[in-house]
């Protein structure tokens, strides 16, 4: 950034340097909290990490580490990385991407070592559970990215999850075919998105209000249908055929990550493809260029012949279909039947992942994985019986969400026209 000054008929350029302190402050806070935790609540014994998965036939044995010594040794490394980040901030440099990644991985390892005193951490199981919990969040986040990139704030992700889960359970139970249930879930998500698009694009109703009302409407509707239709006919209407796991040859035999990534169900493999296609299409295709143009500057897009409102309508419908797949995961993979309010507010977590991921498909996916890992970590820490109060453990995924959005995404600017209806002059 430069400022121009006129002095003695000469032009001088002065460079204004900006300090990037957010990362440094965050690392300092986390390091201090871990140090206080290790000092005030010391734990002795051995922490055991099981590296393989006996159920899948891949067992690399276990590694036992001294709890106190390992925790404090890793904390020293975290202090050095924090000092590096502080030095970058003081020197007006932006820290490299590897620094927060390395810090985060080591901080989680130090915390797990402290928590697992005289206990066992199944590494493969922890990662598998984290991915499983992240799948619906990733589909919801992708739907949110597409919606907001085209100019419509998709607050109705929760409703799309719920109606997709209900439709999948009903159709898969009647037909005995999980693929037809998946198609029904996509249709259910499209129906909710259709109402969102109609009211926000055609009738110019505030998009956030429409999204909230839709969430309440779908929650009440599915709850009523569950009690009136599914409960009395549970064997017929709420016993959907579930997707089996398919192991990819060779790739499934890779230690640790093989069973996590390549011994999954069809919906997880579909997720890999949808993330790749959306990330590529958004920045490398004509569709993506038009979508981003409509969300950033609809007037300019209109002048070159792009039908703004039509583009918004169909892309919001596409976003609903993708979010509907996330709803299908609950009934066709995870739970195995539909229950009342089974999504438990995960649609709003997916919306937070969109913001934390800066409206980018890959970053939103990584944010969803972070929230899924936090949720599964809460489950593991409860099993390990750590001295942290159980109420705090239940709060952990939501605390991570708040910190991520408020602490790291507070200054991020979204698509310029998101939430603003377009009226053609």
The 8 nearest C-alpha neighbors of each residue, nearest first, counted from 0:
[[1, 15, 14, 2, 16, 13, 17, 12],
 [2, 0, 14, 13, 15, 12, 3, 16],
 [1, 3, 13, 12, 4, 14, 0, 15],
 [2, 4, 12, 11, 1, 10, 13, 5],
 [3, 5, 11, 10, 6, 2, 12, 13],
 [6, 4, 10, 9, 8, 7, 3, 11],
 [5, 7, 8, 9, 4, 10, 11, 3],
 [8, 6, 9, 5, 10, 4, 11, 3],
 [7, 9, 6, 5, 10, 4, 11, 3],
 [10, 8, 7, 6, 5, 11, 4, 12],
 [11, 9, 5, 4, 3, 12, 6, 8],
 [10, 12, 4, 3, 9, 13, 5, 6],
 [13, 11, 3, 2, 1, 14, 10, 4],
 [12, 14, 1, 2, 11, 15, 3, 4],
 [15, 13, 1, 0, 16, 12, 2, 3],
 [14, 16, 0, 1, 13, 17, 2, 12],
 [17, 15, 14, 91, 18, 0, 92, 1],
 [18, 16, 91, 19, 15, 92, 88, 0],
 [17, 19, 91, 88, 20, 16, 89, 92],
 [20, 18, 88, 21, 93, 17, 91, 92],
 [19, 21, 23, 88, 22, 18, 24, 85],
 [20, 22, 24, 23, 19, 25, 407, 406],
 [23, 21, 25, 24, 20, 26, 84, 19],
 [24, 22, 84, 85, 20, 26, 25, 21],
 [23, 25, 27, 21, 22, 26, 20, 28],
 [24, 26, 22, 28, 23, 27, 21, 29],
 [27, 25, 29, 23, 28, 24, 81, 30],
 [26, 28, 24, 30, 25, 29, 81, 31],
 [27, 29, 25, 31, 26, 30, 32, 24],
 [30, 28, 32, 26, 31, 27, 33, 25],
 [31, 29, 27, 33, 32, 28, 26, 34],
 [30, 32, 34, 28, 29, 33, 35, 27],
 [31, 33, 29, 35, 34, 30, 36, 28],
 [34, 32, 36, 30, 35, 31, 37, 29],
 [33, 35, 31, 37, 36, 32, 38, 30],
 [36, 34, 38, 32, 33, 37, 39, 31],
 [37, 35, 33, 39, 34, 38, 40, 32],
 [36, 38, 41, 34, 40, 35, 39, 33],
 [39, 37, 35, 36, 41, 40, 34, 33],
 [38, 40, 36, 35, 37, 41, 34, 42],
 [39, 41, 37, 36, 38, 42, 35, 386],
 [42, 40, 37, 38, 39, 43, 67, 36],
 [41, 43, 67, 116, 113, 40, 66, 44],
 [44, 42, 67, 66, 116, 41, 45, 65],
 [43, 45, 117, 116, 66, 65, 46, 42],
 [46, 44, 65, 117, 66, 116, 64, 63],
 [45, 47, 116, 115, 64, 66, 117, 63],
 [46, 48, 63, 119, 62, 120, 118, 64],
 [49, 47, 120, 62, 61, 119, 121, 50],
 [50, 48, 61, 121, 51, 122, 120, 60],
 [51, 49, 122, 59, 61, 60, 48, 255],
 [52, 50, 58, 59, 57, 49, 255, 123],
 [51, 53, 57, 58, 54, 55, 123, 56],
 [54, 52, 56, 58, 55, 57, 51, 59],
 [55, 53, 52, 56, 57, 58, 51, 258],
 [56, 54, 53, 57, 52, 258, 58, 51],
 [55, 57, 53, 54, 58, 52, 51, 252],
 [58, 56, 52, 55, 51, 53, 59, 254],
 [57, 59, 51, 53, 52, 60, 56, 50],
 [60, 58, 51, 50, 57, 61, 254, 49],
 [59, 61, 58, 50, 49, 51, 62, 48],
 [62, 60, 49, 48, 50, 47, 63, 59],
 [61, 63, 48, 47, 49, 64, 60, 50],
 [64, 62, 47, 46, 45, 48, 61, 65],
 [63, 65, 46, 45, 66, 47, 62, 69],
 [66, 64, 45, 68, 69, 67, 44, 46],
 [65, 67, 45, 46, 69, 43, 44, 68],
 [68, 66, 70, 43, 69, 65, 42, 71],
 [67, 69, 71, 70, 65, 66, 72, 64],
 [68, 70, 72, 66, 71, 67, 65, 73],
 [71, 69, 109, 67, 73, 72, 68, 66],
 [70, 72, 74, 68, 73, 69, 67, 75],
 [73, 71, 69, 75, 74, 70, 68, 76],
 [74, 72, 76, 75, 70, 71, 109, 69],
 [73, 75, 71, 77, 76, 72, 70, 78],
 [76, 74, 78, 72, 73, 77, 71, 79],
 [75, 77, 79, 73, 74, 78, 80, 72],
 [78, 76, 74, 80, 75, 79, 81, 73],
 [77, 79, 81, 75, 76, 80, 82, 74],
 [80, 78, 82, 76, 77, 81, 83, 75],
 [81, 79, 83, 77, 82, 78, 76, 84],
 [82, 80, 78, 84, 83, 79, 26, 77],
 [81, 83, 85, 79, 80, 84, 86, 78],
 [82, 84, 80, 86, 81, 85, 87, 79],
 [83, 85, 87, 81, 23, 82, 86, 94],
 [86, 84, 82, 88, 23, 87, 83, 89],
 [85, 87, 89, 83, 88, 84, 90, 82],
 [88, 86, 92, 84, 90, 85, 89, 94],
 [87, 89, 85, 91, 86, 90, 19, 20],
 [90, 88, 86, 91, 87, 85, 18, 92],
 [89, 91, 87, 88, 92, 86, 18, 85],
 [92, 90, 18, 88, 89, 17, 87, 16],
 [93, 91, 87, 90, 88, 94, 18, 19],
 [92, 94, 19, 87, 95, 91, 88, 18],
 [95, 93, 87, 92, 84, 96, 98, 88],
 [94, 96, 97, 98, 93, 99, 92, 84],
 [95, 97, 98, 99, 94, 100, 101, 93],
 [98, 96, 100, 95, 99, 101, 94, 102],
 [97, 99, 101, 100, 96, 95, 102, 94],
 [100, 98, 102, 101, 97, 103, 96, 22],
 [101, 99, 97, 103, 102, 98, 104, 96],
 [102, 100, 104, 98, 103, 99, 97, 105],
 [101, 103, 99, 105, 100, 104, 106, 98],
 [104, 102, 106, 100, 101, 105, 99, 107],
 [103, 105, 101, 107, 106, 102, 108, 100],
 [106, 104, 108, 102, 107, 103, 109, 101],
 [105, 107, 103, 109, 108, 104, 102, 110],
 [108, 106, 110, 104, 105, 109, 111, 103],
 [107, 109, 105, 111, 106, 110, 112, 104],
 [110, 108, 70, 112, 106, 107, 111, 73],
 [109, 111, 107, 113, 112, 108, 114, 106],
 [112, 110, 114, 108, 113, 109, 115, 107],
 [111, 113, 109, 115, 110, 114, 46, 66],
 [112, 114, 110, 111, 115, 66, 116, 70],
 [113, 115, 111, 112, 385, 116, 110, 380],
 [114, 116, 118, 46, 112, 113, 111, 117],
 [117, 115, 46, 118, 45, 44, 114, 66],
 [118, 116, 45, 44, 46, 115, 119, 47],
 [117, 119, 115, 116, 46, 47, 383, 120],
 [118, 120, 47, 48, 115, 121, 46, 49],
 [119, 121, 48, 122, 49, 47, 115, 118],
 [122, 120, 49, 124, 123, 125, 48, 119],
 [121, 123, 125, 124, 50, 120, 49, 126],
 [124, 122, 126, 125, 255, 121, 127, 52],
 [123, 125, 127, 121, 122, 126, 128, 52],
 [124, 126, 122, 128, 123, 127, 121, 129],
 [125, 127, 129, 123, 128, 124, 130, 122],
 [128, 126, 259, 124, 130, 129, 125, 123],
 [127, 129, 131, 125, 126, 130, 124, 375],
 [128, 130, 372, 371, 126, 132, 375, 127],
 [131, 129, 133, 127, 128, 132, 126, 134],
 [132, 130, 128, 133, 129, 134, 127, 371],
 [131, 133, 371, 129, 130, 134, 128, 135],
 [132, 134, 371, 130, 136, 368, 131, 367],
 [133, 135, 137, 136, 131, 132, 130, 138],
 [136, 134, 325, 138, 137, 133, 139, 328],
 [137, 135, 349, 139, 133, 134, 138, 367],
 [136, 138, 140, 134, 364, 139, 135, 367],
 [139, 137, 325, 141, 322, 135, 140, 136],
 [138, 140, 322, 136, 142, 137, 349, 141],
 [139, 141, 349, 143, 137, 142, 353, 138],
 [142, 140, 144, 138, 143, 139, 360, 137],
 [143, 141, 318, 139, 145, 140, 322, 144],
 [142, 144, 140, 146, 141, 145, 153, 147],
 [143, 145, 141, 358, 147, 142, 146, 148],
 [146, 144, 148, 142, 143, 147, 318, 149],
 [147, 145, 143, 151, 315, 149, 144, 148],
 [146, 148, 150, 151, 152, 149, 144, 417],
 [147, 149, 294, 145, 150, 146, 291, 144],
 [150, 148, 294, 290, 147, 146, 293, 311],
 [149, 417, 151, 294, 147, 416, 148, 418],
 [152, 150, 147, 146, 418, 417, 153, 149],
 [153, 151, 147, 418, 154, 417, 146, 206],
 [152, 154, 155, 143, 146, 151, 156, 147],
 [153, 155, 210, 156, 152, 207, 211, 350],
 [154, 156, 210, 158, 153, 157, 214, 213],
 [157, 155, 346, 159, 158, 154, 160, 139],
 [158, 156, 346, 160, 155, 159, 214, 161],
 [157, 159, 214, 161, 155, 160, 156, 217],
 [160, 158, 188, 156, 162, 157, 161, 323],
 [161, 159, 326, 157, 163, 158, 323, 162],
 [162, 160, 158, 164, 163, 159, 326, 165],
 [163, 161, 165, 159, 164, 187, 160, 166],
 [162, 164, 184, 323, 326, 187, 160, 166],
 [163, 165, 326, 327, 161, 167, 162, 166],
 [164, 166, 162, 168, 163, 167, 337, 161],
 [167, 165, 163, 184, 169, 168, 183, 164],
 [166, 168, 180, 184, 164, 170, 183, 165],
 [167, 169, 165, 239, 171, 166, 330, 170],
 [168, 170, 166, 172, 236, 167, 171, 237],
 [171, 169, 180, 173, 172, 167, 168, 174],
 [170, 172, 180, 239, 177, 175, 176, 174],
 [173, 171, 239, 238, 236, 169, 175, 170],
 [172, 174, 170, 171, 175, 236, 169, 235],
 [175, 173, 176, 171, 172, 170, 179, 180],
 [174, 176, 171, 172, 240, 173, 239, 177],
 [175, 177, 171, 174, 178, 179, 240, 180],
 [178, 176, 180, 171, 179, 240, 241, 181],
 [179, 177, 181, 180, 176, 182, 171, 242],
 [180, 178, 182, 181, 177, 176, 183, 171],
 [179, 181, 167, 171, 177, 183, 170, 178],
 [182, 180, 178, 184, 179, 183, 167, 327],
 [183, 181, 179, 185, 184, 180, 186, 178],
 [182, 184, 180, 186, 181, 185, 167, 166],
 [185, 183, 163, 167, 187, 323, 181, 166],
 [184, 186, 320, 323, 188, 182, 187, 183],
 [185, 187, 183, 189, 184, 188, 190, 182],
 [188, 186, 163, 184, 190, 185, 189, 162],
 [187, 189, 323, 159, 319, 320, 185, 191],
 [188, 190, 319, 192, 186, 320, 316, 187],
 [191, 189, 193, 187, 192, 188, 186, 194],
 [190, 192, 188, 193, 194, 189, 159, 195],
 [193, 191, 195, 189, 319, 316, 190, 194],
 [192, 194, 190, 196, 191, 195, 189, 316],
 [195, 193, 197, 191, 192, 196, 198, 190],
 [196, 194, 192, 193, 197, 198, 199, 209],
 [195, 197, 193, 199, 200, 194, 312, 198],
 [198, 196, 194, 201, 200, 195, 199, 193],
 [197, 199, 202, 195, 204, 196, 201, 200],
 [198, 200, 203, 204, 206, 196, 197, 202],
 [201, 199, 203, 196, 197, 198, 202, 420],
 [200, 202, 197, 203, 198, 199, 196, 308],
 [201, 203, 198, 204, 199, 200, 197, 196],
 [204, 202, 199, 200, 201, 420, 198, 205],
 [203, 205, 199, 198, 202, 206, 209, 200],
 [206, 204, 208, 207, 199, 209, 203, 418],
 [205, 207, 209, 199, 208, 204, 418, 210],
 [206, 208, 210, 209, 205, 154, 211, 152],
 [207, 209, 211, 210, 205, 206, 212, 204],
 [210, 208, 206, 212, 207, 211, 213, 205],
 [211, 209, 155, 154, 207, 213, 208, 212],
 [210, 212, 214, 208, 213, 209, 207, 215],
 [213, 211, 209, 215, 214, 210, 216, 208],
 [214, 212, 216, 210, 215, 211, 217, 209],
 [213, 215, 158, 211, 217, 212, 216, 155],
 [214, 216, 218, 212, 213, 217, 219, 211],
 [217, 215, 213, 219, 218, 214, 220, 212],
 [216, 218, 220, 214, 219, 158, 215, 221],
 [219, 217, 215, 216, 221, 220, 222, 214],
 [218, 220, 222, 216, 217, 221, 223, 215],
 [221, 219, 217, 223, 222, 218, 216, 224],
 [222, 220, 224, 223, 218, 219, 225, 217],
 [221, 223, 219, 225, 339, 220, 224, 218],
 [222, 224, 220, 226, 221, 225, 227, 219],
 [225, 223, 221, 227, 228, 226, 222, 220],
 [224, 226, 229, 222, 223, 228, 227, 221],
 [227, 225, 223, 230, 224, 228, 229, 222],
 [226, 228, 224, 225, 223, 229, 230, 231],
 [229, 227, 224, 225, 226, 230, 231, 232],
 [230, 228, 225, 232, 233, 231, 236, 237],
 [229, 231, 233, 226, 232, 228, 225, 227],
 [232, 230, 229, 233, 228, 227, 226, 234],
 [233, 231, 229, 230, 235, 234, 236, 228],
 [232, 234, 237, 230, 229, 236, 235, 231],
 [233, 235, 232, 238, 236, 237, 172, 229],
 [236, 234, 233, 232, 237, 172, 238, 173],
 [235, 237, 172, 233, 169, 229, 232, 234],
 [238, 236, 233, 336, 172, 239, 229, 168],
 [237, 239, 172, 234, 336, 236, 235, 240],
 [240, 238, 172, 171, 168, 237, 241, 336],
 [239, 241, 175, 177, 171, 176, 172, 238],
 [242, 240, 331, 332, 177, 239, 243, 335],
 [241, 243, 332, 264, 331, 177, 244, 265],
 [244, 242, 264, 241, 245, 265, 332, 263],
 [243, 245, 264, 263, 262, 246, 242, 265],
 [246, 244, 262, 263, 264, 247, 243, 265],
 [245, 247, 262, 261, 251, 248, 244, 263],
 [246, 248, 251, 261, 250, 262, 245, 249],
 [249, 247, 250, 251, 246, 252, 261, 262],
 [248, 250, 252, 251, 247, 253, 257, 246],
 [251, 249, 252, 248, 253, 247, 257, 261],
 [250, 252, 257, 261, 247, 249, 258, 253],
 [253, 251, 249, 250, 257, 254, 258, 57],
 [252, 254, 257, 251, 250, 256, 255, 249],
 [255, 253, 257, 256, 252, 57, 51, 258],
 [254, 256, 123, 257, 51, 50, 253, 258],
 [257, 255, 259, 258, 254, 260, 253, 123],
 [256, 258, 251, 253, 259, 252, 261, 260],
 [259, 257, 262, 251, 261, 256, 260, 255],
 [258, 260, 127, 256, 257, 261, 262, 126],
 [261, 259, 257, 258, 256, 262, 263, 251],
 [260, 262, 251, 257, 247, 258, 263, 246],
 [263, 261, 246, 258, 245, 251, 260, 244],
 [262, 264, 244, 261, 245, 267, 246, 260],
 [263, 265, 244, 266, 267, 243, 245, 242],
 [264, 266, 268, 267, 269, 242, 263, 244],
 [265, 267, 269, 268, 264, 270, 328, 324],
 [268, 266, 270, 269, 265, 264, 263, 271],
 [269, 267, 265, 271, 270, 266, 264, 272],
 [268, 270, 266, 272, 267, 271, 265, 273],
 [269, 271, 267, 273, 268, 272, 274, 266],
 [272, 270, 268, 269, 274, 273, 275, 267],
 [271, 273, 269, 275, 270, 274, 276, 268],
 [274, 272, 270, 276, 275, 271, 277, 269],
 [275, 273, 277, 271, 272, 276, 278, 270],
 [274, 276, 272, 278, 273, 277, 279, 271],
 [277, 275, 273, 279, 278, 274, 280, 272],
 [276, 278, 280, 274, 279, 275, 281, 273],
 [279, 277, 275, 360, 281, 276, 280, 274],
 [280, 278, 276, 277, 283, 281, 282, 275],
 [279, 281, 284, 277, 283, 287, 282, 278],
 [280, 282, 287, 278, 279, 277, 283, 284],
 [283, 281, 280, 287, 279, 284, 288, 278],
 [282, 284, 280, 279, 281, 287, 285, 288],
 [285, 283, 280, 287, 286, 282, 288, 281],
 [284, 286, 288, 287, 289, 283, 280, 290],
 [287, 285, 284, 289, 288, 290, 280, 281],
 [288, 286, 281, 290, 284, 285, 289, 280],
 [287, 289, 285, 291, 290, 286, 292, 284],
 [290, 288, 292, 286, 287, 291, 293, 285],
 [289, 291, 287, 149, 293, 288, 292, 286],
 [292, 290, 294, 288, 293, 289, 148, 149],
 [291, 293, 289, 295, 294, 290, 296, 300],
 [294, 292, 297, 290, 291, 149, 295, 296],
 [295, 293, 149, 150, 148, 291, 416, 292],
 [296, 294, 415, 292, 416, 414, 293, 291],
 [295, 297, 299, 298, 293, 292, 294, 300],
 [296, 298, 293, 300, 299, 301, 307, 294],
 [299, 297, 301, 300, 296, 302, 293, 423],
 [298, 300, 302, 301, 297, 296, 303, 292],
 [301, 299, 297, 298, 305, 302, 303, 293],
 [302, 300, 305, 298, 304, 299, 303, 297],
 [301, 303, 299, 300, 304, 298, 305, 297],
 [304, 302, 301, 300, 305, 299, 298, 306],
 [303, 305, 301, 302, 306, 300, 307, 299],
 [306, 304, 301, 300, 307, 303, 302, 289],
 [305, 307, 309, 308, 310, 301, 304, 300],
 [308, 306, 310, 309, 305, 293, 311, 301],
 [307, 309, 311, 310, 306, 312, 200, 421],
 [310, 308, 312, 311, 306, 307, 313, 314],
 [309, 311, 307, 308, 312, 313, 306, 314],
 [310, 312, 308, 314, 309, 313, 149, 315],
 [313, 311, 309, 315, 310, 196, 314, 308],
 [312, 314, 316, 315, 310, 311, 317, 309],
 [313, 315, 317, 316, 311, 312, 310, 318],
 [314, 316, 318, 146, 312, 317, 313, 311],
 [317, 315, 319, 313, 189, 314, 192, 318],
 [318, 316, 314, 320, 319, 315, 313, 321],
 [317, 319, 142, 315, 321, 316, 320, 145],
 [318, 320, 188, 189, 316, 192, 322, 317],
 [319, 321, 185, 188, 323, 189, 317, 318],
 [320, 322, 318, 324, 323, 319, 142, 138],
 [321, 323, 139, 319, 325, 138, 324, 142],
 [322, 324, 188, 163, 185, 326, 320, 184],
 [325, 323, 327, 326, 321, 322, 185, 184],
 [324, 326, 135, 138, 322, 323, 328, 327],
 [325, 327, 160, 164, 163, 323, 324, 328],
 [326, 328, 164, 324, 329, 325, 167, 330],
 [327, 329, 332, 325, 331, 326, 330, 333],
 [330, 328, 333, 327, 334, 326, 332, 331],
 [329, 331, 335, 336, 334, 327, 328, 337],
 [330, 332, 241, 328, 335, 327, 329, 242],
 [333, 331, 328, 241, 330, 329, 242, 335],
 [332, 334, 329, 335, 328, 330, 331, 131],
 [335, 333, 330, 329, 336, 332, 331, 337],
 [334, 336, 330, 331, 333, 332, 241, 239],
 [337, 335, 330, 237, 334, 238, 168, 239],
 [336, 338, 330, 165, 168, 237, 164, 339],
 [339, 337, 341, 340, 336, 225, 222, 165],
 [338, 340, 222, 341, 225, 337, 221, 218],
 [341, 339, 342, 343, 338, 218, 222, 161],
 [340, 342, 339, 338, 343, 337, 161, 329],
 [341, 343, 340, 344, 345, 161, 160, 157],
 [344, 342, 341, 345, 340, 346, 157, 339],
 [343, 345, 346, 347, 342, 157, 348, 340],
 [346, 344, 348, 347, 343, 342, 349, 157],
 [347, 345, 157, 156, 349, 344, 348, 350],
 [346, 348, 350, 349, 345, 344, 351, 157],
 [349, 347, 345, 351, 350, 346, 352, 344],
 [350, 348, 140, 352, 136, 346, 347, 351],
 [349, 351, 347, 353, 352, 348, 140, 143],
 [350, 352, 348, 354, 353, 349, 355, 347],
 [351, 353, 349, 355, 366, 363, 350, 354],
 [354, 352, 350, 356, 363, 358, 351, 140],
 [353, 355, 357, 351, 356, 352, 358, 350],
 [356, 354, 352, 404, 408, 357, 353, 351],
 [355, 357, 363, 362, 353, 354, 358, 352],
 [358, 356, 354, 359, 355, 353, 411, 362],
 [357, 359, 144, 353, 356, 354, 360, 363],
 [358, 360, 357, 362, 361, 356, 363, 144],
 [361, 359, 363, 278, 362, 141, 364, 144],
 [362, 360, 364, 363, 359, 365, 278, 274],
 [363, 361, 356, 365, 364, 359, 360, 366],
 [362, 364, 356, 366, 360, 353, 352, 365],
 [363, 365, 361, 367, 362, 137, 366, 360],
 [366, 364, 368, 362, 367, 363, 369, 361],
 [365, 367, 363, 369, 352, 368, 364, 356],
 [368, 366, 364, 370, 369, 365, 352, 136],
 [369, 367, 365, 371, 133, 366, 370, 372],
 [370, 368, 366, 372, 367, 371, 373, 365],
 [369, 371, 373, 367, 372, 368, 396, 374],
 [372, 370, 133, 129, 368, 132, 374, 373],
 [371, 373, 129, 369, 375, 370, 374, 376],
 [374, 372, 376, 370, 396, 371, 375, 369],
 [375, 373, 371, 396, 377, 376, 372, 370],
 [376, 374, 378, 372, 377, 129, 373, 128],
 [377, 375, 373, 379, 378, 374, 372, 380],
 [376, 378, 374, 380, 375, 392, 379, 373],
 [379, 377, 375, 381, 376, 380, 382, 374],
 [380, 378, 376, 382, 381, 377, 383, 375],
 [381, 379, 383, 377, 382, 378, 385, 376],
 [380, 382, 384, 378, 379, 383, 377, 385],
 [381, 383, 379, 380, 384, 378, 385, 377],
 [384, 382, 380, 381, 385, 379, 115, 118],
 [385, 383, 381, 382, 380, 386, 387, 114],
 [384, 386, 387, 383, 114, 380, 381, 115],
 [387, 385, 388, 384, 40, 114, 389, 383],
 [386, 388, 385, 389, 391, 392, 384, 390],
 [389, 387, 390, 391, 386, 392, 385, 393],
 [388, 390, 392, 391, 387, 393, 381, 386],
 [391, 389, 393, 392, 388, 394, 387, 395],
 [392, 390, 394, 389, 393, 388, 395, 387],
 [391, 393, 389, 395, 394, 390, 377, 388],
 [394, 392, 390, 391, 395, 389, 377, 396],
 [393, 395, 391, 392, 397, 396, 398, 390],
 [394, 396, 398, 392, 397, 393, 399, 391],
 [397, 395, 374, 373, 399, 398, 394, 370],
 [398, 396, 400, 399, 395, 394, 401, 348],
 [397, 399, 395, 401, 400, 396, 394, 402],
 [398, 400, 402, 396, 397, 401, 403, 395],
 [401, 399, 397, 403, 398, 402, 404, 396],
 [400, 402, 398, 404, 403, 399, 405, 397],
 [403, 401, 406, 399, 405, 400, 404, 398],
 [402, 404, 400, 407, 401, 406, 405, 399],
 [405, 403, 408, 355, 401, 402, 407, 406],
 [406, 404, 409, 402, 401, 408, 403, 407],
 [407, 405, 402, 403, 404, 408, 409, 401],
 [406, 408, 403, 404, 409, 405, 355, 402],
 [409, 407, 404, 411, 355, 410, 405, 406],
 [408, 410, 405, 411, 407, 406, 404, 412],
 [411, 409, 408, 412, 407, 405, 406, 404],
 [410, 412, 408, 409, 413, 357, 354, 407],
 [413, 411, 410, 414, 415, 357, 409, 408],
 [412, 414, 415, 411, 358, 357, 417, 354],
 [415, 413, 295, 417, 416, 294, 148, 412],
 [414, 416, 295, 417, 413, 294, 296, 412],
 [415, 417, 294, 295, 150, 419, 414, 418],
 [418, 150, 416, 151, 414, 147, 419, 415],
 [417, 419, 151, 152, 150, 206, 416, 420],
 [418, 420, 416, 417, 421, 150, 151, 206],
 [421, 419, 203, 200, 422, 418, 199, 416],
 [422, 420, 423, 419, 297, 308, 200, 307],
 [421, 423, 424, 420, 308, 203, 200, 298],
 [422, 424, 421, 298, 301, 307, 308, 297],
 [423, 422, 298, 421, 301, 302, 297, 299]]
